Amino acid sequence: MLTLSIIVILLILVGLRFYIGSKYNKKYNMLVLFGSGGHTYEMLMTLKNYDFQRKCQNLYFMHSFADTQEPLRVAKFIEDNKIALPKLEWITIHRSRKVKQSYLSSIITTIKATVHTFLILLKFRDLDIFITNGPGTCIPVVIVLIAQYLLFIRKRCKILFIESWCRVENLSLSGKLLYWVSDKFVVNWETLSNKYKRATFVGNLI
């Protein structure tokens, strides 16, 4: 009886160790969106010290056809800062809205971008988390991730929205649109977390 009890306890301990290890050592399939100009710089600074090698199984970087310089900027930043990455793949999608484009015409371009993104992301159904800091291109991506999940096309992909550093008192348009659908909504200023209760202030990320 004592021997059996010891065996049961050992099995429980082994099971707990395996469970805890698998929970905290899990690697994720991560998609990071890089927008134009300041969005890319802020994203790079935010992720500069992230341990991609330990945390990522597959890593995907996304940009729009219009933002042709972003892959070069990202590559240089990674090289200059000696950031170790797992296998990396770039995904290119259409831009939903150009700078200074009217909101009315942007509805049409957003629909087109959403359809294109829907088809592209069918090839990447293993995503666990999507990280964005608010370029207009993120809207079609979020729409598609949620739609494909509701249509049972993909597993649930969590959405991490990081509001732009320059937003001190009010959210950006993208932030307002994605405020309620993001799994985690992070802001760089405490004034925003006081105003928007779902927002999390974790200090200045830049």
PyMOL CGO cylinders between C-alpha atoms (Angstrom):
from pymol import cmd
from pymol.cgo import CYLINDER

trace = [
    CYLINDER, 0.00, 0.00, 0.00, 2.84, 2.35, 0.89, 0.3, 1, 1, 1, 1, 1, 1,
    CYLINDER, 2.84, 2.35, 0.89, 4.61, 1.51, -2.37, 0.3, 1, 1, 1, 1, 1, 1,
    CYLINDER, 4.61, 1.51, -2.37, 1.47, 2.25, -4.37, 0.3, 1, 1, 1, 1, 1, 1,
    CYLINDER, 1.47, 2.25, -4.37, 1.03, 5.59, -2.57, 0.3, 1, 1, 1, 1, 1, 1,
    CYLINDER, 1.03, 5.59, -2.57, 4.62, 6.56, -3.36, 0.3, 1, 1, 1, 1, 1, 1,
    CYLINDER, 4.62, 6.56, -3.36, 4.15, 5.66, -7.04, 0.3, 1, 1, 1, 1, 1, 1,
    CYLINDER, 4.15, 5.66, -7.04, 0.95, 7.74, -7.23, 0.3, 1, 1, 1, 1, 1, 1,
    CYLINDER, 0.95, 7.74, -7.23, 2.68, 10.74, -5.60, 0.3, 1, 1, 1, 1, 1, 1,
    CYLINDER, 2.68, 10.74, -5.60, 5.63, 10.45, -7.98, 0.3, 1, 1, 1, 1, 1, 1,
    CYLINDER, 5.63, 10.45, -7.98, 3.30, 10.31, -10.98, 0.3, 1, 1, 1, 1, 1, 1,
    CYLINDER, 3.30, 10.31, -10.98, 1.46, 13.40, -9.74, 0.3, 1, 1, 1, 1, 1, 1,
    CYLINDER, 1.46, 13.40, -9.74, 4.74, 15.29, -9.25, 0.3, 1, 1, 1, 1, 1, 1,
    CYLINDER, 4.74, 15.29, -9.25, 5.97, 14.30, -12.72, 0.3, 1, 1, 1, 1, 1, 1,
    CYLINDER, 5.97, 14.30, -12.72, 2.64, 15.34, -14.23, 0.3, 1, 1, 1, 1, 1, 1,
    CYLINDER, 2.64, 15.34, -14.23, 2.72, 18.72, -12.46, 0.3, 1, 1, 1, 1, 1, 1,
    CYLINDER, 2.72, 18.72, -12.46, 6.29, 19.32, -13.57, 0.3, 1, 1, 1, 1, 1, 1,
    CYLINDER, 6.29, 19.32, -13.57, 5.39, 18.49, -17.16, 0.3, 1, 1, 1, 1, 1, 1,
    CYLINDER, 5.39, 18.49, -17.16, 2.30, 20.73, -17.04, 0.3, 1, 1, 1, 1, 1, 1,
    CYLINDER, 2.30, 20.73, -17.04, 4.14, 23.69, -15.54, 0.3, 1, 1, 1, 1, 1, 1,
    CYLINDER, 4.14, 23.69, -15.54, 7.07, 23.25, -17.92, 0.3, 1, 1, 1, 1, 1, 1,
    CYLINDER, 7.07, 23.25, -17.92, 4.86, 23.07, -20.99, 0.3, 1, 1, 1, 1, 1, 1,
    CYLINDER, 4.86, 23.07, -20.99, 2.87, 26.09, -19.83, 0.3, 1, 1, 1, 1, 1, 1,
    CYLINDER, 2.87, 26.09, -19.83, 5.81, 28.41, -19.21, 0.3, 1, 1, 1, 1, 1, 1,
    CYLINDER, 5.81, 28.41, -19.21, 8.10, 27.12, -21.95, 0.3, 1, 1, 1, 1, 1, 1,
    CYLINDER, 8.10, 27.12, -21.95, 5.51, 27.19, -24.69, 0.3, 1, 1, 1, 1, 1, 1,
    CYLINDER, 5.51, 27.19, -24.69, 6.60, 28.80, -27.92, 0.3, 1, 1, 1, 1, 1, 1,
    CYLINDER, 6.60, 28.80, -27.92, 4.18, 30.92, -29.91, 0.3, 1, 1, 1, 1, 1, 1,
    CYLINDER, 4.18, 30.92, -29.91, 3.54, 31.60, -33.57, 0.3, 1, 1, 1, 1, 1, 1,
    CYLINDER, 3.54, 31.60, -33.57, 3.72, 35.37, -33.67, 0.3, 1, 1, 1, 1, 1, 1,
    CYLINDER, 3.72, 35.37, -33.67, 2.70, 37.91, -36.30, 0.3, 1, 1, 1, 1, 1, 1,
    CYLINDER, 2.70, 37.91, -36.30, 4.07, 41.46, -35.98, 0.3, 1, 1, 1, 1, 1, 1,
    CYLINDER, 4.07, 41.46, -35.98, 2.82, 44.28, -38.20, 0.3, 1, 1, 1, 1, 1, 1,
    CYLINDER, 2.82, 44.28, -38.20, 5.18, 47.07, -39.25, 0.3, 1, 1, 1, 1, 1, 1,
    CYLINDER, 5.18, 47.07, -39.25, 3.58, 50.28, -40.51, 0.3, 1, 1, 1, 1, 1, 1,
    CYLINDER, 3.58, 50.28, -40.51, 5.22, 53.20, -42.24, 0.3, 1, 1, 1, 1, 1, 1,
    CYLINDER, 5.22, 53.20, -42.24, 7.61, 55.70, -40.64, 0.3, 1, 1, 1, 1, 1, 1,
    CYLINDER, 7.61, 55.70, -40.64, 7.19, 56.15, -36.91, 0.3, 1, 1, 1, 1, 1, 1,
    CYLINDER, 7.19, 56.15, -36.91, 5.11, 53.01, -36.45, 0.3, 1, 1, 1, 1, 1, 1,
    CYLINDER, 5.11, 53.01, -36.45, 8.04, 50.82, -37.47, 0.3, 1, 1, 1, 1, 1, 1,
    CYLINDER, 8.04, 50.82, -37.47, 10.49, 52.68, -35.22, 0.3, 1, 1, 1, 1, 1, 1,
    CYLINDER, 10.49, 52.68, -35.22, 8.18, 52.41, -32.22, 0.3, 1, 1, 1, 1, 1, 1,
    CYLINDER, 8.18, 52.41, -32.22, 7.57, 48.71, -32.83, 0.3, 1, 1, 1, 1, 1, 1,
    CYLINDER, 7.57, 48.71, -32.83, 11.28, 47.99, -33.12, 0.3, 1, 1, 1, 1, 1, 1,
    CYLINDER, 11.28, 47.99, -33.12, 12.03, 49.85, -29.90, 0.3, 1, 1, 1, 1, 1, 1,
    CYLINDER, 12.03, 49.85, -29.90, 9.18, 48.03, -28.14, 0.3, 1, 1, 1, 1, 1, 1,
    CYLINDER, 9.18, 48.03, -28.14, 10.40, 44.57, -29.20, 0.3, 1, 1, 1, 1, 1, 1,
    CYLINDER, 10.40, 44.57, -29.20, 14.11, 45.33, -28.96, 0.3, 1, 1, 1, 1, 1, 1,
    CYLINDER, 14.11, 45.33, -28.96, 14.67, 43.27, -25.80, 0.3, 1, 1, 1, 1, 1, 1,
    CYLINDER, 14.67, 43.27, -25.80, 12.09, 40.55, -26.47, 0.3, 1, 1, 1, 1, 1, 1,
    CYLINDER, 12.09, 40.55, -26.47, 13.50, 37.01, -26.37, 0.3, 1, 1, 1, 1, 1, 1,
    CYLINDER, 13.50, 37.01, -26.37, 12.24, 35.79, -29.74, 0.3, 1, 1, 1, 1, 1, 1,
    CYLINDER, 12.24, 35.79, -29.74, 14.43, 32.68, -29.71, 0.3, 1, 1, 1, 1, 1, 1,
    CYLINDER, 14.43, 32.68, -29.71, 12.91, 31.40, -26.49, 0.3, 1, 1, 1, 1, 1, 1,
    CYLINDER, 12.91, 31.40, -26.49, 9.33, 32.56, -27.01, 0.3, 1, 1, 1, 1, 1, 1,
    CYLINDER, 9.33, 32.56, -27.01, 8.67, 32.08, -30.74, 0.3, 1, 1, 1, 1, 1, 1,
    CYLINDER, 8.67, 32.08, -30.74, 8.12, 28.89, -32.68, 0.3, 1, 1, 1, 1, 1, 1,
    CYLINDER, 8.12, 28.89, -32.68, 7.41, 30.70, -35.94, 0.3, 1, 1, 1, 1, 1, 1,
    CYLINDER, 7.41, 30.70, -35.94, 7.83, 34.43, -36.44, 0.3, 1, 1, 1, 1, 1, 1,
    CYLINDER, 7.83, 34.43, -36.44, 6.09, 36.41, -39.16, 0.3, 1, 1, 1, 1, 1, 1,
    CYLINDER, 6.09, 36.41, -39.16, 6.66, 40.07, -39.96, 0.3, 1, 1, 1, 1, 1, 1,
    CYLINDER, 6.66, 40.07, -39.96, 4.03, 41.88, -42.01, 0.3, 1, 1, 1, 1, 1, 1,
    CYLINDER, 4.03, 41.88, -42.01, 4.10, 45.09, -44.06, 0.3, 1, 1, 1, 1, 1, 1,
    CYLINDER, 4.10, 45.09, -44.06, 2.12, 46.61, -46.92, 0.3, 1, 1, 1, 1, 1, 1,
    CYLINDER, 2.12, 46.61, -46.92, 3.17, 46.82, -50.57, 0.3, 1, 1, 1, 1, 1, 1,
    CYLINDER, 3.17, 46.82, -50.57, 3.43, 50.59, -50.16, 0.3, 1, 1, 1, 1, 1, 1,
    CYLINDER, 3.43, 50.59, -50.16, 5.90, 50.35, -47.27, 0.3, 1, 1, 1, 1, 1, 1,
    CYLINDER, 5.90, 50.35, -47.27, 8.76, 48.96, -49.33, 0.3, 1, 1, 1, 1, 1, 1,
    CYLINDER, 8.76, 48.96, -49.33, 11.52, 50.28, -47.06, 0.3, 1, 1, 1, 1, 1, 1,
    CYLINDER, 11.52, 50.28, -47.06, 10.25, 48.67, -43.86, 0.3, 1, 1, 1, 1, 1, 1,
    CYLINDER, 10.25, 48.67, -43.86, 11.90, 45.22, -44.37, 0.3, 1, 1, 1, 1, 1, 1,
    CYLINDER, 11.90, 45.22, -44.37, 15.25, 46.95, -44.97, 0.3, 1, 1, 1, 1, 1, 1,
    CYLINDER, 15.25, 46.95, -44.97, 14.86, 49.14, -41.88, 0.3, 1, 1, 1, 1, 1, 1,
    CYLINDER, 14.86, 49.14, -41.88, 13.87, 46.16, -39.77, 0.3, 1, 1, 1, 1, 1, 1,
    CYLINDER, 13.87, 46.16, -39.77, 16.76, 44.04, -41.08, 0.3, 1, 1, 1, 1, 1, 1,
    CYLINDER, 16.76, 44.04, -41.08, 19.27, 46.80, -40.32, 0.3, 1, 1, 1, 1, 1, 1,
    CYLINDER, 19.27, 46.80, -40.32, 17.87, 47.31, -36.83, 0.3, 1, 1, 1, 1, 1, 1,
    CYLINDER, 17.87, 47.31, -36.83, 18.08, 43.57, -36.11, 0.3, 1, 1, 1, 1, 1, 1,
    CYLINDER, 18.08, 43.57, -36.11, 21.66, 43.43, -37.37, 0.3, 1, 1, 1, 1, 1, 1,
    CYLINDER, 21.66, 43.43, -37.37, 22.81, 46.57, -35.54, 0.3, 1, 1, 1, 1, 1, 1,
    CYLINDER, 22.81, 46.57, -35.54, 21.34, 45.39, -32.23, 0.3, 1, 1, 1, 1, 1, 1,
    CYLINDER, 21.34, 45.39, -32.23, 22.37, 41.75, -32.71, 0.3, 1, 1, 1, 1, 1, 1,
    CYLINDER, 22.37, 41.75, -32.71, 18.84, 40.49, -32.09, 0.3, 1, 1, 1, 1, 1, 1,
    CYLINDER, 18.84, 40.49, -32.09, 18.58, 36.71, -32.41, 0.3, 1, 1, 1, 1, 1, 1,
    CYLINDER, 18.58, 36.71, -32.41, 15.50, 35.54, -34.28, 0.3, 1, 1, 1, 1, 1, 1,
    CYLINDER, 15.50, 35.54, -34.28, 14.00, 32.14, -35.08, 0.3, 1, 1, 1, 1, 1, 1,
    CYLINDER, 14.00, 32.14, -35.08, 13.02, 31.37, -38.66, 0.3, 1, 1, 1, 1, 1, 1,
    CYLINDER, 13.02, 31.37, -38.66, 11.46, 34.55, -40.04, 0.3, 1, 1, 1, 1, 1, 1,
    CYLINDER, 11.46, 34.55, -40.04, 9.00, 35.01, -42.89, 0.3, 1, 1, 1, 1, 1, 1,
    CYLINDER, 9.00, 35.01, -42.89, 7.70, 38.27, -44.32, 0.3, 1, 1, 1, 1, 1, 1,
    CYLINDER, 7.70, 38.27, -44.32, 4.05, 38.68, -45.34, 0.3, 1, 1, 1, 1, 1, 1,
    CYLINDER, 4.05, 38.68, -45.34, 3.02, 41.50, -47.68, 0.3, 1, 1, 1, 1, 1, 1,
    CYLINDER, 3.02, 41.50, -47.68, -0.54, 42.84, -47.85, 0.3, 1, 1, 1, 1, 1, 1,
    CYLINDER, -0.54, 42.84, -47.85, -2.39, 45.78, -49.38, 0.3, 1, 1, 1, 1, 1, 1,
    CYLINDER, -2.39, 45.78, -49.38, -2.65, 49.04, -47.48, 0.3, 1, 1, 1, 1, 1, 1,
    CYLINDER, -2.65, 49.04, -47.48, -6.15, 49.96, -46.30, 0.3, 1, 1, 1, 1, 1, 1,
    CYLINDER, -6.15, 49.96, -46.30, -5.67, 53.72, -46.24, 0.3, 1, 1, 1, 1, 1, 1,
    CYLINDER, -5.67, 53.72, -46.24, -3.03, 56.09, -47.55, 0.3, 1, 1, 1, 1, 1, 1,
    CYLINDER, -3.03, 56.09, -47.55, -1.85, 59.19, -45.72, 0.3, 1, 1, 1, 1, 1, 1,
    CYLINDER, -1.85, 59.19, -45.72, -4.35, 62.07, -46.14, 0.3, 1, 1, 1, 1, 1, 1,
    CYLINDER, -4.35, 62.07, -46.14, -6.79, 59.80, -47.98, 0.3, 1, 1, 1, 1, 1, 1,
    CYLINDER, -6.79, 59.80, -47.98, -10.43, 60.74, -47.39, 0.3, 1, 1, 1, 1, 1, 1,
    CYLINDER, -10.43, 60.74, -47.39, -12.40, 58.55, -45.00, 0.3, 1, 1, 1, 1, 1, 1,
    CYLINDER, -12.40, 58.55, -45.00, -15.06, 57.91, -47.65, 0.3, 1, 1, 1, 1, 1, 1,
    CYLINDER, -15.06, 57.91, -47.65, -12.65, 56.54, -50.25, 0.3, 1, 1, 1, 1, 1, 1,
    CYLINDER, -12.65, 56.54, -50.25, -10.77, 54.64, -47.55, 0.3, 1, 1, 1, 1, 1, 1,
    CYLINDER, -10.77, 54.64, -47.55, -13.87, 52.49, -47.00, 0.3, 1, 1, 1, 1, 1, 1,
    CYLINDER, -13.87, 52.49, -47.00, -13.46, 51.04, -50.51, 0.3, 1, 1, 1, 1, 1, 1,
    CYLINDER, -13.46, 51.04, -50.51, -9.71, 50.50, -50.18, 0.3, 1, 1, 1, 1, 1, 1,
    CYLINDER, -9.71, 50.50, -50.18, -10.21, 48.92, -46.74, 0.3, 1, 1, 1, 1, 1, 1,
    CYLINDER, -10.21, 48.92, -46.74, -12.71, 46.42, -48.18, 0.3, 1, 1, 1, 1, 1, 1,
    CYLINDER, -12.71, 46.42, -48.18, -10.26, 45.51, -50.95, 0.3, 1, 1, 1, 1, 1, 1,
    CYLINDER, -10.26, 45.51, -50.95, -7.43, 45.18, -48.46, 0.3, 1, 1, 1, 1, 1, 1,
    CYLINDER, -7.43, 45.18, -48.46, -9.57, 43.00, -46.21, 0.3, 1, 1, 1, 1, 1, 1,
    CYLINDER, -9.57, 43.00, -46.21, -10.44, 40.57, -49.02, 0.3, 1, 1, 1, 1, 1, 1,
    CYLINDER, -10.44, 40.57, -49.02, -6.79, 40.33, -50.02, 0.3, 1, 1, 1, 1, 1, 1,
    CYLINDER, -6.79, 40.33, -50.02, -5.68, 39.83, -46.41, 0.3, 1, 1, 1, 1, 1, 1,
    CYLINDER, -5.68, 39.83, -46.41, -8.32, 37.13, -45.93, 0.3, 1, 1, 1, 1, 1, 1,
    CYLINDER, -8.32, 37.13, -45.93, -6.83, 35.10, -48.77, 0.3, 1, 1, 1, 1, 1, 1,
    CYLINDER, -6.83, 35.10, -48.77, -3.25, 35.67, -47.64, 0.3, 1, 1, 1, 1, 1, 1,
    CYLINDER, -3.25, 35.67, -47.64, -3.85, 34.66, -44.02, 0.3, 1, 1, 1, 1, 1, 1,
    CYLINDER, -3.85, 34.66, -44.02, -5.45, 31.37, -45.06, 0.3, 1, 1, 1, 1, 1, 1,
    CYLINDER, -5.45, 31.37, -45.06, -1.84, 30.21, -45.47, 0.3, 1, 1, 1, 1, 1, 1,
    CYLINDER, -1.84, 30.21, -45.47, -1.01, 31.14, -41.88, 0.3, 1, 1, 1, 1, 1, 1,
    CYLINDER, -1.01, 31.14, -41.88, -3.61, 29.45, -39.69, 0.3, 1, 1, 1, 1, 1, 1,
    CYLINDER, -3.61, 29.45, -39.69, -1.17, 28.59, -36.92, 0.3, 1, 1, 1, 1, 1, 1,
    CYLINDER, -1.17, 28.59, -36.92, -0.96, 32.12, -35.50, 0.3, 1, 1, 1, 1, 1, 1,
    CYLINDER, -0.96, 32.12, -35.50, -1.20, 32.48, -31.71, 0.3, 1, 1, 1, 1, 1, 1,
    CYLINDER, -1.20, 32.48, -31.71, -0.71, 36.22, -31.32, 0.3, 1, 1, 1, 1, 1, 1,
    CYLINDER, -0.71, 36.22, -31.32, -0.89, 39.32, -33.49, 0.3, 1, 1, 1, 1, 1, 1,
    CYLINDER, -0.89, 39.32, -33.49, 0.98, 42.45, -32.37, 0.3, 1, 1, 1, 1, 1, 1,
    CYLINDER, 0.98, 42.45, -32.37, 0.25, 45.89, -33.79, 0.3, 1, 1, 1, 1, 1, 1,
    CYLINDER, 0.25, 45.89, -33.79, 0.79, 49.50, -32.77, 0.3, 1, 1, 1, 1, 1, 1,
    CYLINDER, 0.79, 49.50, -32.77, -1.93, 51.07, -34.84, 0.3, 1, 1, 1, 1, 1, 1,
    CYLINDER, -1.93, 51.07, -34.84, -1.08, 51.67, -38.52, 0.3, 1, 1, 1, 1, 1, 1,
    CYLINDER, -1.08, 51.67, -38.52, -4.21, 51.66, -40.69, 0.3, 1, 1, 1, 1, 1, 1,
    CYLINDER, -4.21, 51.66, -40.69, -3.12, 48.34, -42.19, 0.3, 1, 1, 1, 1, 1, 1,
    CYLINDER, -3.12, 48.34, -42.19, -3.93, 46.62, -38.90, 0.3, 1, 1, 1, 1, 1, 1,
    CYLINDER, -3.93, 46.62, -38.90, -7.71, 47.02, -39.28, 0.3, 1, 1, 1, 1, 1, 1,
    CYLINDER, -7.71, 47.02, -39.28, -8.17, 44.50, -42.14, 0.3, 1, 1, 1, 1, 1, 1,
    CYLINDER, -8.17, 44.50, -42.14, -5.83, 42.06, -40.37, 0.3, 1, 1, 1, 1, 1, 1,
    CYLINDER, -5.83, 42.06, -40.37, -7.87, 42.13, -37.16, 0.3, 1, 1, 1, 1, 1, 1,
    CYLINDER, -7.87, 42.13, -37.16, -11.15, 41.84, -39.10, 0.3, 1, 1, 1, 1, 1, 1,
    CYLINDER, -11.15, 41.84, -39.10, -9.81, 38.80, -40.93, 0.3, 1, 1, 1, 1, 1, 1,
    CYLINDER, -9.81, 38.80, -40.93, -8.41, 37.09, -37.82, 0.3, 1, 1, 1, 1, 1, 1,
    CYLINDER, -8.41, 37.09, -37.82, -11.74, 37.43, -36.02, 0.3, 1, 1, 1, 1, 1, 1,
    CYLINDER, -11.74, 37.43, -36.02, -13.81, 36.46, -39.08, 0.3, 1, 1, 1, 1, 1, 1,
    CYLINDER, -13.81, 36.46, -39.08, -11.75, 33.36, -39.80, 0.3, 1, 1, 1, 1, 1, 1,
    CYLINDER, -11.75, 33.36, -39.80, -12.04, 32.29, -36.18, 0.3, 1, 1, 1, 1, 1, 1,
    CYLINDER, -12.04, 32.29, -36.18, -15.83, 32.74, -36.20, 0.3, 1, 1, 1, 1, 1, 1,
    CYLINDER, -15.83, 32.74, -36.20, -15.99, 30.75, -39.45, 0.3, 1, 1, 1, 1, 1, 1,
    CYLINDER, -15.99, 30.75, -39.45, -13.97, 27.93, -37.83, 0.3, 1, 1, 1, 1, 1, 1,
    CYLINDER, -13.97, 27.93, -37.83, -11.17, 28.44, -40.35, 0.3, 1, 1, 1, 1, 1, 1,
    CYLINDER, -11.17, 28.44, -40.35, -8.47, 29.09, -37.75, 0.3, 1, 1, 1, 1, 1, 1,
    CYLINDER, -8.47, 29.09, -37.75, -7.84, 28.78, -34.05, 0.3, 1, 1, 1, 1, 1, 1,
    CYLINDER, -7.84, 28.78, -34.05, -8.22, 31.88, -31.93, 0.3, 1, 1, 1, 1, 1, 1,
    CYLINDER, -8.22, 31.88, -31.93, -5.39, 34.36, -32.40, 0.3, 1, 1, 1, 1, 1, 1,
    CYLINDER, -5.39, 34.36, -32.40, -4.93, 36.82, -29.54, 0.3, 1, 1, 1, 1, 1, 1,
    CYLINDER, -4.93, 36.82, -29.54, -4.59, 40.49, -30.42, 0.3, 1, 1, 1, 1, 1, 1,
    CYLINDER, -4.59, 40.49, -30.42, -2.10, 42.73, -28.64, 0.3, 1, 1, 1, 1, 1, 1,
    CYLINDER, -2.10, 42.73, -28.64, -2.60, 46.41, -29.46, 0.3, 1, 1, 1, 1, 1, 1,
    CYLINDER, -2.60, 46.41, -29.46, 0.12, 48.86, -28.40, 0.3, 1, 1, 1, 1, 1, 1,
    CYLINDER, 0.12, 48.86, -28.40, -1.01, 52.45, -28.73, 0.3, 1, 1, 1, 1, 1, 1,
    CYLINDER, -1.01, 52.45, -28.73, 1.43, 54.88, -30.31, 0.3, 1, 1, 1, 1, 1, 1,
    CYLINDER, 1.43, 54.88, -30.31, 3.83, 56.70, -28.00, 0.3, 1, 1, 1, 1, 1, 1,
    CYLINDER, 3.83, 56.70, -28.00, 2.66, 60.07, -29.34, 0.3, 1, 1, 1, 1, 1, 1,
    CYLINDER, 2.66, 60.07, -29.34, -0.89, 59.43, -28.10, 0.3, 1, 1, 1, 1, 1, 1,
    CYLINDER, -0.89, 59.43, -28.10, -0.93, 61.04, -24.66, 0.3, 1, 1, 1, 1, 1, 1,
    CYLINDER, -0.93, 61.04, -24.66, -4.55, 62.08, -24.03, 0.3, 1, 1, 1, 1, 1, 1,
    CYLINDER, -4.55, 62.08, -24.03, -6.66, 60.40, -26.72, 0.3, 1, 1, 1, 1, 1, 1,
    CYLINDER, -6.66, 60.40, -26.72, -6.57, 57.16, -28.67, 0.3, 1, 1, 1, 1, 1, 1,
    CYLINDER, -6.57, 57.16, -28.67, -5.73, 56.98, -32.35, 0.3, 1, 1, 1, 1, 1, 1,
    CYLINDER, -5.73, 56.98, -32.35, -8.47, 56.04, -34.84, 0.3, 1, 1, 1, 1, 1, 1,
    CYLINDER, -8.47, 56.04, -34.84, -7.13, 52.48, -34.96, 0.3, 1, 1, 1, 1, 1, 1,
    CYLINDER, -7.13, 52.48, -34.96, -7.04, 52.41, -31.17, 0.3, 1, 1, 1, 1, 1, 1,
    CYLINDER, -7.04, 52.41, -31.17, -10.67, 53.49, -30.94, 0.3, 1, 1, 1, 1, 1, 1,
    CYLINDER, -10.67, 53.49, -30.94, -11.73, 50.85, -33.46, 0.3, 1, 1, 1, 1, 1, 1,
    CYLINDER, -11.73, 50.85, -33.46, -9.80, 48.01, -31.82, 0.3, 1, 1, 1, 1, 1, 1,
    CYLINDER, -9.80, 48.01, -31.82, -10.21, 49.02, -28.17, 0.3, 1, 1, 1, 1, 1, 1,
    CYLINDER, -10.21, 49.02, -28.17, -12.97, 46.51, -27.45, 0.3, 1, 1, 1, 1, 1, 1,
    CYLINDER, -12.97, 46.51, -27.45, -11.75, 43.60, -29.58, 0.3, 1, 1, 1, 1, 1, 1,
    CYLINDER, -11.75, 43.60, -29.58, -8.11, 43.53, -28.46, 0.3, 1, 1, 1, 1, 1, 1,
    CYLINDER, -8.11, 43.53, -28.46, -7.18, 40.89, -25.90, 0.3, 1, 1, 1, 1, 1, 1,
    CYLINDER, -7.18, 40.89, -25.90, -4.61, 43.26, -24.45, 0.3, 1, 1, 1, 1, 1, 1,
    CYLINDER, -4.61, 43.26, -24.45, -4.61, 47.02, -25.01, 0.3, 1, 1, 1, 1, 1, 1,
    CYLINDER, -4.61, 47.02, -25.01, -1.35, 48.66, -23.93, 0.3, 1, 1, 1, 1, 1, 1,
    CYLINDER, -1.35, 48.66, -23.93, -0.67, 52.41, -23.67, 0.3, 1, 1, 1, 1, 1, 1,
    CYLINDER, -0.67, 52.41, -23.67, 2.53, 54.37, -23.13, 0.3, 1, 1, 1, 1, 1, 1,
    CYLINDER, 2.53, 54.37, -23.13, 1.02, 57.04, -20.90, 0.3, 1, 1, 1, 1, 1, 1,
    CYLINDER, 1.02, 57.04, -20.90, -0.75, 56.72, -17.58, 0.3, 1, 1, 1, 1, 1, 1,
    CYLINDER, -0.75, 56.72, -17.58, -3.20, 59.48, -18.55, 0.3, 1, 1, 1, 1, 1, 1,
    CYLINDER, -3.20, 59.48, -18.55, -4.67, 57.10, -21.14, 0.3, 1, 1, 1, 1, 1, 1,
    CYLINDER, -4.67, 57.10, -21.14, -4.99, 54.18, -18.73, 0.3, 1, 1, 1, 1, 1, 1,
    CYLINDER, -4.99, 54.18, -18.73, -6.87, 56.46, -16.34, 0.3, 1, 1, 1, 1, 1, 1,
    CYLINDER, -6.87, 56.46, -16.34, -9.24, 57.51, -19.09, 0.3, 1, 1, 1, 1, 1, 1,
    CYLINDER, -9.24, 57.51, -19.09, -9.71, 54.13, -20.79, 0.3, 1, 1, 1, 1, 1, 1,
    CYLINDER, -9.71, 54.13, -20.79, -10.29, 51.38, -18.22, 0.3, 1, 1, 1, 1, 1, 1,
    CYLINDER, -10.29, 51.38, -18.22, -9.43, 48.47, -20.52, 0.3, 1, 1, 1, 1, 1, 1,
    CYLINDER, -9.43, 48.47, -20.52, -6.05, 50.00, -21.26, 0.3, 1, 1, 1, 1, 1, 1,
    CYLINDER, -6.05, 50.00, -21.26, -2.94, 48.76, -19.47, 0.3, 1, 1, 1, 1, 1, 1,
    CYLINDER, -2.94, 48.76, -19.47, -0.09, 51.09, -18.64, 0.3, 1, 1, 1, 1, 1, 1,
    CYLINDER, -0.09, 51.09, -18.64, 3.19, 49.20, -18.31, 0.3, 1, 1, 1, 1, 1, 1,
    CYLINDER, 3.19, 49.20, -18.31, 5.55, 52.17, -18.45, 0.3, 1, 1, 1, 1, 1, 1,
    CYLINDER, 5.55, 52.17, -18.45, 7.10, 53.89, -21.41, 0.3, 1, 1, 1, 1, 1, 1,
    CYLINDER, 7.10, 53.89, -21.41, 7.93, 51.22, -24.00, 0.3, 1, 1, 1, 1, 1, 1,
    CYLINDER, 7.93, 51.22, -24.00, 10.04, 53.43, -26.26, 0.3, 1, 1, 1, 1, 1, 1,
]
cmd.load_cgo(trace, "trace")
